[in-house]
C-alpha cells in the first residue's frame, strides 16, 4: 500500500464498500455528534467523510487536531445509512471508518477559515493568501483557468503549421521595474512582434504585385515596438532594441 494514498478523496464510491483505503489531505471540517466524530477530509480532488466512534483508538488524536492539519487515514469504506446520504457530494454514499492515523502537519489557529463561503475584505485575503487559495471558490477558479488554457493549447497545436505559434513567457523578457504599470511594456512589445509576424505570413495575400505593403507594415510595426520599449527606457537598456540602435 502506498505511504500516503490508495485513492484520492473524490474516488471512493458505493462500489468500494468493504475495501481498505488510505487517504491523505487537509481536515476541512469536524463535527462531534454524541461521541461519534465526523471529519471531512479534503484534497485537491474532493472530500471524503471520516468517522471515528468512542471505542476507536484514533478518535482522541483526531479530535485534538485543528482544521487544516494534514493527516493520512487508513480505514475501511462503509455505506452510509439512507438518511445520512449526502447527494451534494460524489462520495456522499460512503464514509471511511478510521483505523490508523498519521499526522503529517499540525495546523495552528487560523486567522481566517478555509471552509465556508463567507466574504472577507480584500486586504485580509491578500495578507493570508496561502489560506485564501485553498477556499472552494478560488480553487474552482484556478482549476477552470487551467482547463481553459489547456484547451487553448490543444486547439492551437491542432491547427495547420502556418497558424501555429510559439508560447513565450513575458516575465523573463524584461527587468521588473518599481512601478507596476510599466510592466506592461513587454506585453506591448510582444504584441508588436506578433503583428509583424502576422504581416509576414499573410501580408502577401493582400499585396498587389509588389511586396511594398509588407515592408511598409514592417516598418510601422518596428516603430510601434520601439515606442513601447521607449516607455521604459531605464528598464530596457539591455534589450535588443537598444543594442541594435533601432530606437
C-alpha positions as CSV (number, residue, x, y, z in Angstrom):
1,X,0.0,0.0,0.0
2,X,1.2,3.5,-0.9
3,X,2.6,5.5,2.0
4,X,0.1,8.3,1.5
5,X,-2.9,7.2,-0.5
6,X,-4.5,4.5,-2.5
7,X,-7.3,6.8,-3.7
8,X,-8.0,10.5,-3.8
9,X,-10.7,11.9,-1.7
10,X,-13.0,12.1,-4.7
11,X,-12.7,8.5,-5.8
12,X,-14.4,6.2,-3.1
13,X,-17.9,5.1,-4.2
14,X,-20.6,2.6,-3.1
15,X,-18.9,0.0,-5.3
16,X,-15.8,0.2,-3.0
17,X,-17.7,-0.7,0.2
18,X,-15.6,-3.2,2.2
19,X,-12.3,-2.1,0.7
20,X,-9.4,-0.9,2.8
21,X,-8.2,2.5,1.7
22,X,-5.6,5.1,2.6
23,X,-6.4,8.8,2.1
24,X,-4.4,11.9,2.7
25,X,-5.5,15.5,2.9
26,X,-6.5,18.5,5.0
27,X,-9.0,18.4,7.8
28,X,-11.8,20.5,6.2
29,X,-14.5,20.3,9.0
30,X,-15.0,18.5,12.2
31,X,-18.3,17.5,13.9
32,X,-18.9,15.7,17.2
33,X,-22.4,14.0,17.3
34,X,-22.8,12.4,20.7
35,X,-19.3,10.9,20.9
36,X,-19.1,10.0,17.2
37,X,-16.6,12.2,15.5
38,X,-17.1,13.1,11.8
39,X,-14.2,14.7,9.8
40,X,-14.4,15.9,6.3
41,X,-11.1,15.1,4.7
42,X,-10.2,17.3,1.7
43,X,-7.6,17.1,-1.0
44,X,-7.2,18.7,-4.5
45,X,-9.8,16.4,-5.9
46,X,-12.7,16.3,-3.5
47,X,-13.9,15.4,0.0
48,X,-14.5,12.2,1.9
49,X,-16.1,11.8,5.3
50,X,-14.0,10.1,8.0
51,X,-15.8,8.7,11.1
52,X,-14.5,7.5,14.5
53,X,-16.6,6.5,17.4
54,X,-15.7,6.5,21.1
55,X,-14.3,3.0,21.0
56,X,-11.9,3.9,18.2
57,X,-8.3,4.4,19.4
58,X,-7.7,7.1,16.9
59,X,-10.6,9.3,18.0
60,X,-8.8,11.2,20.7
61,X,-5.9,12.1,18.5
62,X,-8.2,13.0,15.6
63,X,-10.3,15.2,17.9
64,X,-7.3,17.1,19.2
65,X,-6.3,18.3,15.7
66,X,-7.3,21.7,14.3
67,X,-8.8,22.2,10.9
68,X,-6.3,22.4,8.0
69,X,-4.0,19.9,9.7
70,X,-2.7,17.4,7.2
71,X,-3.3,13.8,8.0
72,X,-3.1,10.3,6.5
73,X,-6.0,8.0,7.4
74,X,-6.2,4.3,6.8
75,X,-9.5,2.6,7.2
76,X,-12.5,0.7,5.7
77,X,-15.1,2.1,3.4
78,X,-18.7,1.5,4.7
79,X,-22.0,2.6,3.3
80,X,-23.9,5.4,5.0
81,X,-27.4,5.0,6.4
82,X,-30.1,6.0,3.9
83,X,-30.9,9.2,6.0
84,X,-27.2,10.1,6.1
85,X,-26.5,10.1,2.4
86,X,-25.3,13.4,1.1
87,X,-26.4,13.9,-2.6
88,X,-24.3,17.0,-2.9
89,X,-21.0,15.1,-2.7
90,X,-19.8,12.5,-5.2
91,X,-18.6,10.5,-2.2
92,X,-21.9,11.1,-0.3
93,X,-23.0,7.5,-0.2
94,X,-20.0,6.2,1.8
95,X,-17.7,7.1,4.7
96,X,-14.4,5.7,5.9
97,X,-14.1,4.2,9.4
98,X,-10.6,5.3,10.6
99,X,-8.3,2.5,11.9
100,X,-4.9,4.2,11.6
101,X,-4.0,7.9,11.7
102,X,-0.7,9.6,10.8
103,X,-0.3,13.3,11.4
104,X,1.7,14.9,8.6
105,X,1.4,18.5,9.7
106,X,-0.2,20.3,12.7
107,X,-2.1,23.5,12.0
108,X,-2.3,26.4,14.3
109,X,-5.4,28.5,14.9
110,X,-6.3,30.0,11.6
111,X,-6.6,33.8,11.1
112,X,-9.4,33.2,8.5
113,X,-11.3,29.9,7.9
114,X,-11.0,28.0,4.7
115,X,-14.3,26.2,4.9
116,X,-17.4,28.2,4.1
117,X,-18.3,30.9,1.6
118,X,-18.0,33.9,3.9
119,X,-16.7,37.0,2.2
120,X,-13.7,38.8,3.7
121,X,-12.1,42.1,2.9
122,X,-9.5,42.1,0.2
123,X,-6.7,43.1,2.5
124,X,-7.3,40.1,4.7
125,X,-7.4,37.7,1.8
126,X,-4.2,39.1,0.4
127,X,-2.4,39.0,3.7
128,X,-3.3,35.4,4.2
129,X,-3.2,34.4,0.5
130,X,-1.9,30.9,1.3
131,X,-5.3,30.2,3.0
132,X,-7.4,32.1,0.5
133,X,-6.1,29.9,-2.3
134,X,-7.4,26.8,-0.5
135,X,-11.0,28.2,-0.4
136,X,-13.5,26.3,-2.6
137,X,-14.5,29.2,-5.0
138,X,-10.9,30.3,-5.5
139,X,-9.8,26.7,-6.0
140,X,-12.5,26.2,-8.6
141,X,-11.4,29.3,-10.4
142,X,-7.8,28.1,-10.5
143,X,-8.9,24.7,-12.0
144,X,-11.1,26.4,-14.5
145,X,-8.3,28.7,-15.6
146,X,-6.0,25.7,-16.0
147,X,-8.6,23.9,-18.1
148,X,-9.2,26.9,-20.4
149,X,-5.5,27.4,-21.0
150,X,-5.0,23.7,-21.7
151,X,-7.9,23.7,-24.2
152,X,-6.4,26.7,-26.0
153,X,-3.0,25.0,-26.2
154,X,-4.6,21.8,-27.6
155,X,-6.6,23.7,-30.2
156,X,-3.5,25.7,-31.2
157,X,-1.5,22.6,-31.7
158,X,-4.2,21.1,-33.9
159,X,-4.0,24.0,-36.4
160,X,-2.0,24.0,-39.6
161,X,1.7,24.8,-39.4
162,X,1.1,28.3,-40.8
163,X,-1.3,29.1,-38.0
164,X,0.8,27.7,-35.2
165,X,2.6,30.0,-32.7
166,X,5.2,29.8,-30.1
167,X,4.3,30.4,-26.5
168,X,6.5,33.0,-24.8
169,X,6.7,33.8,-21.1
170,X,6.8,37.6,-21.0
171,X,8.1,38.0,-17.4
172,X,11.7,36.9,-18.2
173,X,11.9,39.2,-21.2
174,X,12.4,42.3,-19.1
175,X,13.7,43.5,-15.8
176,X,11.0,44.2,-13.3
177,X,10.6,47.9,-12.5
178,X,9.4,49.7,-9.4
179,X,6.2,50.9,-11.0
180,X,3.8,48.1,-11.7
181,X,2.2,49.9,-14.6
182,X,5.5,49.9,-16.5
183,X,5.5,46.1,-16.5
184,X,3.0,46.3,-19.4
185,X,5.9,47.3,-21.8
186,X,6.9,43.7,-22.6
187,X,3.3,42.9,-23.5
188,X,3.2,45.9,-25.9
189,X,6.5,44.8,-27.5
190,X,5.2,41.2,-27.8
191,X,2.0,42.4,-29.4
192,X,4.0,44.4,-31.9
193,X,6.1,41.4,-32.8
194,X,3.0,39.3,-33.2
195,X,1.6,41.9,-35.6
196,X,4.8,41.8,-37.6
197,X,4.7,38.0,-37.7
198,X,1.1,38.0,-38.9
199,X,2.0,40.5,-41.7
200,X,4.9,38.4,-42.9
201,X,2.7,35.3,-43.0
202,X,-0.4,36.8,-44.6
203,X,0.5,40.2,-46.0
204,X,1.4,38.7,-49.4
205,X,-2.2,37.6,-49.9
206,X,-3.4,41.2,-49.7
207,X,-0.4,42.8,-51.6
208,X,-1.0,43.5,-55.2
209,X,2.0,42.9,-57.4
210,X,4.8,44.0,-55.0
211,X,5.9,43.4,-51.5
212,X,5.8,47.0,-50.5
213,X,2.8,46.7,-48.2
214,X,4.8,44.1,-46.2
215,X,7.8,46.4,-46.0
216,X,5.6,49.4,-45.0
217,X,3.8,47.4,-42.3
218,X,7.1,46.0,-41.0
219,X,8.5,49.5,-40.7
220,X,5.4,50.8,-38.8
221,X,5.4,47.7,-36.6
222,X,9.0,48.1,-35.7
223,X,8.3,51.8,-34.9
224,X,5.4,50.7,-32.6
225,X,7.6,48.2,-30.8
226,X,10.3,50.9,-30.4
227,X,7.7,53.3,-28.9
228,X,6.6,50.6,-26.5
229,X,10.2,49.9,-25.4
230,X,11.0,53.6,-25.0
231,X,8.2,53.8,-22.4
232,X,10.5,52.1,-20.0
233,X,13.9,53.3,-21.3
234,X,15.6,52.9,-18.0
235,X,14.4,49.3,-17.7
236,X,15.2,48.3,-21.3
237,X,18.9,49.3,-21.7
238,X,19.9,45.7,-22.3
239,X,17.1,44.9,-24.7
240,X,17.6,44.0,-28.4
241,X,16.1,47.4,-29.4
242,X,18.9,49.3,-27.7
243,X,21.7,47.0,-28.7
244,X,20.7,47.3,-32.4
245,X,20.2,51.1,-32.1
246,X,16.7,50.9,-33.7
247,X,15.1,53.3,-31.3
